[in-house]
Amino acid sequence: MLDRERVSEVLDQIRPSLQADGGDVELVDITDDGYVVVQLQGACHGCPMSQITLSNGIERILRDRIPEVQGVRSADMPEDFDMQAFMGGQPM
């Protein structure tokens, strides 16, 4: 199981970039299968680019610094949401 404190520390490193644009991120959950569930807040919540922020920003950094992370999900998205399929099969 992923260490919640370790995930929080990485999110704290990401947070200033989000806050510079009026947004933020909250750690909601870590699933038993290694997925980090977050809630985007402020300007990030509801932003059309939020899913790209999740996959290209938050997920990429978390997976780079914590290899056990399988992925990142938004608390607002269904668990079975497939970003790659959503983007027309193009890798992120």
Secondary structure, DSSP 8 states (H G I E B T S, - for coil): ---HHHHHHHHHHHHHHHHHTTEEEEEEEE-TTSEEEEEEEETTTT-TTHHHIIIIIIIHHHHHH-TT--EEEETTS-TT--HHHHTTT---
